[in-house]
Amino acid sequence: MFRDDCGVSGRFSAVAQLNEEVVPPPRRWRGICRSWWMLALSVALVLPGILEHVACAAPPSLQFFFPAGGQQGQTVEVSCAGSFPRWPVEASSNREGIKVEALAEMKQKLRVTIDQKATPGLYFIRMHDAEGATTVRPFAVGSLAETAEQEPNDAPGKPQLLPASTVINGKLNKAGDVDHFSLALKAGQTLVASAMANTTLNSPMDAVLQVCDARGFVLLHNDDERGLDPMIVFQVPRDGQYLVRIFAFPSAPNSTIGFAGADSYVYRLTLTTEAVIDHTFPLAVERGKPGELAFHGWNLPADLRHTIAPAEDLFRTIVVPQTTGILRLPAYSFSPTVALNNAETPEAQEIDVPAAITGRIGVPLEKDKFAFDLEKGKKINVVAASRKMGYALDPLVRIRDSNGKMLVENDDAGGSPDAALSFSAPETGRYFLELEDVNGHGGFRFVYHLTVIPAVPDYQLSLAADAFVVAADKTVEVPIAIERKEGFAEEIVIEAIGLPEGVTAEPVVSGPKGDASKSVKLVIKPTNKGVSGPFSVIGKAGEATLQRTAQFPVAGTSRRLSQVWLTVLP
């Protein structure tokens, strides 16, 4: 037995057909039918509005920008990949120097105006509207001229012609994509080719760079010089045309055999024969004091040095005019140290604790040694950083006593090739710290930043998200993770600062024990509709003398930022 659209038994239809006359359904069935039709009509009228409201209520989302950067003094049209139910949207940068505007007539297109005096480096941009905000994504500003990659350039015989110094904004946008670029070089020049993709832009690619002759014969090859991003320094042997090619594999290995590509395989490829700064000695500065930095790289003037003015910042961005290369250096409350060349001076170098040491394992099997005194029971934390800073060293550190007995060592820490260890002195006396490459390698870029810091109680605050949305008549919770270091056992008062007008949040207290010692939640309560803006979360302990700011990680980078975004719905 079947039922027709009104839910009437099929036998009525059959009888009607046999008698060739219309047999009206019973009154009870007519009532049911009418009810169903009314319900269907209501749904038809209301459902599109509901779906439209749901779609419109979704906050925007942002994956990446293309191009992912631009030159000082230029205006760039930029596509933003992601989901934007409403357009145009607003945009905010974490620092001055660029102006970002959504083009109303072109969905998901931005106009980025870069000030001529904008400091080169990364700018973190967030898109937002009345329904919410995206996470931040990086946009790079540089000093070299820039150009867009142009297809077809897959074959060595059909490369894109370039000047000797430029930044190419490109994509490997399909499986098997290989981009070729051709430039004229002269004997004796040094070409620096460096790709920015996975490590900074979070592109899901493991890129490979090759320098070839005009026929496509590979002269140099590199794939993982800076994390998963490649870099090549090529000494030009003779005048002529040379090819630079870039291709990639997936950053997350899979069973695919062949070169990979996708719309998200975005890169910035710098090709230059001009001055490039790679690192400086030291790789740190002292807070509140002037300092002199000695620069190392390629095509630099001899003995290039730079004096920095005093500042209280925790990090200093170092940019030298007429050079490419941006350094972000930590600032300490004590003077940093430069390691002696242990290949020439094998004796251990005397250091005081605390120490921040910059050095280089310049030749294979070289070992840098440092001597320091420590009282019984005193604890130090030692960190040797290189790979996370984009350099080549895979550090191994160890501590020995005055008799040469090895007491502790470490190679990789926290899932990183960089090394870290903690050490408590068993006796008062002299100890020796050694650092070398775990594979016995060495060279110009085997640079390290080594810190030896007394272990003192402290804490750190972290945020898992950087954007929150709340209705005006509701509340939203902001979770804060608390890492207590070296037995830190004081109460921490945690509060939100800089909230939009009409929004409040009561401070919360993290005690030394229980669940609240590890995490707390700030409850944000709005009274105004339709307001939005950035705010920060801070902690205060020890009569407010020990203040820390909560930070969140930026995907694909080593950076951590502190300004999160709140949207109160209209």
C-alpha positions in Angstrom: 0.0 0.0 0.0 1.3 3.4 -0.9 0.4 6.9 0.2 0.0 10.0 -2.0 1.3 13.4 -1.3 -1.5 14.1 1.2 -1.0 10.9 3.1 -4.3 9.4 1.6 -4.5 5.7 1.2 -3.9 4.6 -2.4 -7.2 2.7 -2.6 -9.1 6.0 -2.9 -7.1 6.9 -6.0 -7.6 3.5 -7.5 -11.3 3.7 -7.0 -11.4 7.1 -8.5 -9.6 5.9 -11.6 -11.9 2.9 -12.0 -15.0 4.9 -11.7 -13.6 7.8 -13.7 -14.8 10.3 -11.1 -13.2 12.2 -8.3 -13.8 10.7 -4.9 -13.1 13.3 -2.2 -11.1 12.0 0.7 -12.8 11.9 4.1 -13.0 15.2 6.1 -10.4 13.8 8.6 -7.9 13.3 5.8 -8.7 16.7 4.3 -7.8 18.3 7.7 -4.5 16.4 7.9 -3.7 17.3 4.3 -4.4 21.0 4.9 -2.2 21.0 8.0 0.7 19.4 6.1 0.4 21.9 3.3 0.4 24.8 5.7 3.5 23.4 7.5 5.3 22.9 4.1 4.4 26.5 3.1 5.7 27.9 6.4 9.0 26.0 6.1 9.4 27.1 2.5 9.0 30.7 3.5 11.1 30.6 6.7 13.9 28.2 5.8 15.8 30.4 3.4 15.9 33.2 5.9 17.1 30.8 8.6 19.8 29.4 6.3 20.8 32.9 5.3 21.1 34.0 8.9 23.2 30.9 9.8 25.5 31.6 6.8 25.8 35.3 7.6 26.4 34.6 11.3 29.5 32.6 10.6 32.7 34.5 11.4 35.2 35.0 8.6 38.2 32.7 8.3 41.6 33.3 6.8 44.1 30.8 5.5 46.8 32.8 3.7 47.6 35.9 1.6 48.7 35.9 -2.0 51.1 37.6 -2.7 52.4 37.0 0.8 54.3 40.3 0.9 55.4 43.5 -0.9 58.1 46.1 -1.2 58.5 49.3 0.8 56.7 52.2 -0.8 54.5 50.1 -3.0 50.8 49.3 -3.1 49.9 45.7 -3.6 46.6 44.0 -4.6 46.4 40.9 -2.4 44.0 37.9 -2.5 42.9 36.4 0.9 42.1 32.7 0.9 39.4 31.7 3.3 35.7 32.1 4.0 34.1 35.5 4.0 30.3 35.3 4.2 30.1 39.1 4.2 32.2 41.5 2.2 33.9 43.9 2.6 35.5 43.3 5.9 37.8 45.3 8.1 41.6 44.5 8.6 44.0 45.2 11.4 47.8 44.9 11.6 49.8 44.3 14.7 52.1 47.3 14.0 52.3 50.5 12.0 53.7 50.7 8.5 51.0 49.2 6.3 47.4 50.0 5.5 45.1 47.2 4.6 41.7 47.9 2.8 39.2 45.5 1.5 38.1 46.2 -2.1 34.3 46.5 -2.0 33.9 45.7 -5.7 36.2 42.6 -5.6 35.4 39.9 -3.1 38.4 38.6 -1.2 40.7 41.2 -2.6 42.7 43.7 -0.5 44.7 46.8 -1.2 47.8 46.8 0.9 49.6 50.2 1.0 53.2 49.9 2.3 54.8 53.0 3.7 58.2 53.9 2.2 59.6 53.9 5.8 57.9 50.7 6.9 60.3 48.5 8.8 61.0 45.4 6.8 59.9 42.1 8.4 56.6 40.4 9.2 53.3 42.1 9.8 50.5 40.0 11.2 47.1 40.9 9.8 43.6 40.0 11.1 40.4 40.3 9.2 37.2 41.0 11.1 33.5 42.1 10.8 30.5 42.3 13.0 30.2 38.5 13.4 33.8 37.7 14.4 37.4 37.7 13.4 40.0 35.5 11.8 43.2 34.4 13.2 46.3 36.4 12.2 48.4 35.6 9.2 51.8 37.0 8.2 52.5 39.5 5.4 56.2 40.2 4.7 57.6 43.6 3.8 61.0 43.8 2.1 63.3 46.3 0.4 64.0 44.5 -2.9 61.9 44.9 -6.0 59.2 42.3 -6.3 57.5 40.5 -9.2 54.8 37.9 -9.7 55.5 34.4 -10.9 54.2 34.0 -14.5 53.1 30.7 -16.1 54.0 28.9 -18.2 57.4 28.4 -16.7 57.4 24.6 -16.0 60.1 23.7 -18.6 63.8 24.7 -18.5 63.4 25.9 -22.0 60.6 28.4 -21.1 61.8 30.1 -17.9 60.6 33.4 -16.6 63.3 36.0 -17.2 64.3 38.1 -14.2 66.7 40.8 -13.2 69.6 39.7 -10.9 67.9 40.9 -7.7 64.2 40.4 -7.1 61.6 38.7 -4.9 59.2 36.4 -6.7 55.7 35.9 -5.3 54.6 32.5 -6.6 52.6 29.4 -6.2 53.1 25.7 -7.1 49.4 25.5 -7.7 49.1 22.0 -9.2 50.6 18.6 -8.9 53.9 18.3 -10.8 54.4 22.1 -10.9 58.0 23.2 -11.3 58.8 26.9 -11.6 61.9 28.0 -13.6 63.5 31.4 -13.5 66.4 32.7 -15.7 68.8 35.4 -14.9 72.1 36.7 -16.3 75.1 36.4 -13.9 78.7 37.3 -14.1 81.8 35.3 -13.0 82.7 36.0 -9.4 79.2 37.1 -8.3 77.5 35.4 -5.3 73.9 34.6 -5.9 71.8 34.1 -2.8 68.5 32.2 -3.4 66.2 31.8 -0.5 62.6 30.6 -0.3 60.0 31.5 2.4 57.2 29.1 2.4 56.6 26.5 5.1 58.6 27.9 8.0 57.0 31.4 8.0 54.0 31.3 5.7 52.8 27.9 6.9 52.5 26.7 3.3 52.0 22.9 3.4 55.1 22.3 1.2 58.6 21.0 1.6 60.3 23.1 -1.1 63.4 22.2 -3.1 65.7 24.8 -4.8 68.2 24.1 -7.6 70.6 26.3 -9.5 71.2 25.0 -13.0 73.1 26.0 -16.1 71.2 27.2 -19.2 70.7 23.6 -20.3 69.1 22.6 -17.0 72.1 20.7 -15.6 71.9 20.9 -11.8 74.9 22.8 -10.2 73.6 23.2 -6.6 70.7 21.6 -4.8 69.1 22.3 -1.4 65.9 21.4 0.4 66.0 22.0 4.2 68.4 24.8 5.0 65.9 26.8 7.1 63.5 24.2 8.6 61.7 22.9 5.5 62.6 25.9 3.5 65.6 25.8 1.1 68.4 28.3 0.6 71.4 28.3 -1.8 74.5 30.4 -1.9 76.0 30.1 -5.4 79.4 31.3 -6.5 79.1 32.1 -10.2 81.9 30.4 -12.2 81.5 32.1 -15.5 79.4 34.7 -17.3 76.1 33.5 -18.7 72.4 32.7 -18.1 71.5 30.5 -15.1 68.3 28.8 -14.1 66.8 28.7 -10.6 64.0 26.1 -10.2 61.7 25.5 -7.3 59.4 22.5 -6.8 58.0 20.8 -3.7 56.8 17.7 -1.9 54.1 17.7 0.7 55.3 18.9 4.2 53.3 16.0 5.7 54.7 12.9 3.9 52.2 10.7 2.1 52.3 7.8 -0.4 52.3 10.2 -3.4 55.3 9.8 -5.7 56.0 13.0 -7.6 56.1 16.7 -7.2 53.2 18.2 -5.3 51.2 21.4 -5.7 48.0 23.1 -4.6 46.5 26.6 -4.3 48.0 26.9 -0.8 51.6 26.2 -2.0 52.5 29.9 -1.7 56.1 31.0 -1.6 58.3 34.1 -1.7 61.6 33.4 -3.5 64.4 35.9 -3.0 67.1 36.0 -5.7 69.8 38.6 -5.2 73.5 39.3 -5.8 73.3 42.3 -3.5 74.2 42.5 0.2 72.5 39.9 2.4 72.8 39.7 6.2 72.6 36.2 7.6 73.6 36.7 11.3 75.3 39.0 13.7 77.8 38.6 16.5 76.4 38.7 19.1 72.8 37.3 18.4 71.5 39.3 21.4 71.6 42.7 22.9 71.5 44.2 26.4 68.4 46.0 27.4 68.7 49.7 28.0 72.3 49.9 26.7 73.7 50.8 23.3 75.4 47.9 21.5 77.6 47.1 18.6 76.8 44.3 16.2 79.2 42.7 13.7 77.3 41.4 10.6 78.0 38.3 8.6 76.5 37.3 5.3 77.2 37.6 1.6 78.1 40.5 -0.7 78.6 42.7 2.5 81.1 45.6 2.9 84.2 44.5 4.7 83.8 44.5 8.5 80.2 45.7 8.5 79.2 46.9 11.9 76.2 48.7 13.3 75.6 50.5 16.7 72.1 50.2 18.1 70.6 52.8 20.4 69.5 51.7 23.9 65.9 50.5 24.3 63.9 48.5 26.9 62.2 46.2 24.4 62.4 42.4 25.0 63.2 41.9 21.3 65.0 44.2 18.8 64.4 44.1 15.1 67.7 44.9 13.3 67.6 46.2 9.7 70.6 47.7 8.0 70.0 50.1 5.0 71.0 48.8 1.5 71.0 45.2 2.7 68.6 42.3 2.7 68.1 40.3 5.8 66.1 41.0 9.0 67.3 39.9 12.4 65.1 39.7 15.5 67.3 39.6 18.6 66.5 38.9 22.2 67.4 41.5 24.8 68.7 40.6 28.2 69.4 42.4 31.5 73.1 41.6 31.2 75.7 42.0 28.5 75.9 39.2 25.9 79.1 37.4 25.1 80.8 36.3 21.8 82.5 32.9 21.9 86.2 32.7 21.2 87.3 30.6 18.1 88.0 27.3 19.8 89.5 26.0 16.7 92.4 28.4 17.4 92.1 28.6 21.2 91.3 25.1 22.6 91.2 26.3 26.2 87.8 26.7 27.8 86.5 30.3 27.8 85.7 31.8 31.2 82.0 32.9 31.5 79.9 34.3 34.3 76.4 33.1 35.0 74.0 34.3 33.7 75.4 34.3 30.1 74.1 34.6 26.6 76.8 33.5 24.2 76.9 33.7 20.4 79.3 31.4 18.6 80.0 29.3 15.5 81.2 25.8 15.0 83.2 26.9 12.0 84.9 23.6 11.0 84.0 19.9 11.3 84.6 18.3 14.7 85.1 21.7 16.4 84.0 21.9 20.0 83.4 25.1 21.9 84.2 25.0 25.7 83.2 27.3 28.5 84.2 27.3 32.2 82.1 28.6 35.1 81.8 28.3 38.8 78.7 27.1 40.6 77.8 26.6 44.3 76.5 23.3 45.6 72.7 22.9 45.0 72.5 25.8 42.6 70.6 25.0 39.4 71.1 26.4 35.9 69.1 26.0 32.7 71.1 25.7 29.5 69.6 26.2 26.0 71.5 26.0 22.7 69.4 27.4 19.8 70.3 27.2 16.1 67.8 25.4 14.0 64.8 27.3 15.3 66.6 30.5 14.4 67.1 29.2 10.8 70.8 28.2 11.1 72.5 24.9 10.4 73.9 23.6 13.7 72.3 20.5 15.3 73.7 21.2 18.8 74.9 18.7 21.4 75.6 20.2 24.8 77.2 18.5 27.9 78.5 19.5 31.3 81.6 18.0 32.9 83.1 18.4 36.3 86.7 19.6 37.0 88.0 16.0 36.5 86.4 15.7 33.0 83.6 13.4 34.1 80.5 13.9 32.0 77.5 14.8 34.3 74.7 15.5 31.9 74.2 16.0 28.1 71.4 16.7 25.7 70.9 16.7 21.9 67.3 17.3 21.0 64.8 18.9 23.4 61.0 19.4 23.1 60.7 17.8 19.7 63.3 20.3 18.3 66.8 19.6 17.0 68.0 22.3 19.4 69.4 21.3 22.8 68.4 22.1 26.4 69.2 20.8 29.8 69.0 21.6 33.5 71.8 21.0 35.9 72.2 21.2 39.7 75.7 21.4 41.0 76.5 18.4 43.3 79.4 20.3 44.8 80.7 23.8 44.9 83.4 24.1 42.2 84.3 24.6 38.6 82.3 23.1 35.8 82.8 22.9 32.0 80.1 23.3 29.3 80.8 21.9 25.9 78.9 22.5 22.6 79.4 20.8 19.3 77.4 19.6 16.3 75.9 16.2 17.0 77.0 15.0 13.5 80.5 16.5 13.7 79.7 19.0 11.0 80.7 22.7 10.9 80.7 25.7 8.6 79.8 29.4 8.1 76.1 28.9 9.1 76.7 26.6 12.0 75.9 29.5 14.3 74.3 29.2 17.8 72.8 31.2 20.6 73.7 29.6 24.0 72.1 30.8 27.2 73.2 29.7 30.7 70.6 31.1 33.1 70.1 30.5 36.9 66.9 28.5 37.5 64.5 30.8 39.4 60.8 30.4 40.1 58.7 32.0 37.3 55.6 31.4 35.3 54.2 31.7 31.8 50.7 32.3 30.5 49.4 30.8 27.2 46.3 31.2 25.1 45.0 28.5 22.8 42.9 30.8 20.7 43.3 34.4 19.5 39.7 35.4 18.7 36.5 35.2 20.7 32.8 36.0 19.9 30.0 36.7 22.4 26.4 37.8 22.2 25.6 41.0 24.1 23.3 39.1 26.6 25.8 36.2 27.1 29.3 35.6 28.5 32.3 34.0 26.9 35.1 32.1 28.7 38.8 32.7 27.8 40.9 29.8 28.9 44.4 30.5 30.1 47.0 27.8 30.6 49.6 28.4 33.4 53.1 26.9 33.4 54.7 27.2 36.8 58.5 26.9 36.5 61.0 25.9 39.1 58.4 25.4 41.8 56.7 28.8 41.5 54.2 28.8 44.3 52.7 32.2 44.5 49.2 33.3 43.7 48.8 34.9 40.3 46.1 37.4 39.6 45.0 37.2 36.0 43.0 39.9 34.3 42.0 41.2 30.9 43.2 44.7 29.9 42.2 46.9 27.0 38.7 45.4 26.5 36.3 47.2 24.2 34.1 49.8 25.7 31.2 48.3 27.7 32.9 45.0 28.2 34.2 43.7 31.6 35.9 40.7 33.1 36.5 40.0 36.7 40.1 39.1 37.6 40.7 35.5 38.5 43.3 34.0 40.9 45.5 31.0 40.2 46.6 29.5 43.4 49.7 27.3 43.8 47.7 24.0 44.2 44.8 22.3 42.5 43.4 22.6 39.0 43.6 26.4 39.1 47.3 26.3 39.4 47.5 25.0 35.9 44.6 26.7 34.2 41.9 29.3 34.8 39.1 30.9 32.7 38.4 34.6 32.4 34.7 35.3 32.0 34.0 38.2 29.7 30.7 40.0 30.0 29.5 42.6 27.6 26.9 45.3 28.1 27.2 47.0 24.7 26.2 45.4 21.4 28.3 45.5 18.2 31.7 46.4 19.7 34.9 44.7 18.9 38.7 45.2 19.3 41.9 43.8 20.6 42.7 43.1 24.3 45.4 41.4 26.3 45.6 39.1 29.3 48.2 39.7 32.0 49.2 38.0 35.2 50.6 39.7 38.3 52.4 37.9 41.2 54.7 38.8 44.1 52.8 42.0 45.0 52.5 42.7 41.2 56.2 42.9 40.7 56.3 39.8 38.5 54.1 40.5 35.5 53.7 38.3 32.5 51.5 38.6 29.4 49.6 35.7 28.0 50.6 34.8 24.4 49.4 32.5 21.6 51.5 30.8 18.9 51.2 31.9 15.3 50.9 28.8 13.1 53.9 28.2 10.9 56.2 30.7 12.7 58.2 30.7 15.9 56.4 33.9 16.9 54.1 34.3 19.8 51.7 37.3 20.0 49.7 38.7 22.8 46.8 40.7 21.3 43.6 38.7 21.0 40.4 39.9 19.4 36.9 40.1 20.9 33.7 40.5 18.9 30.4 41.4 20.7 27.6 40.5 18.3 25.2 43.3 17.2 
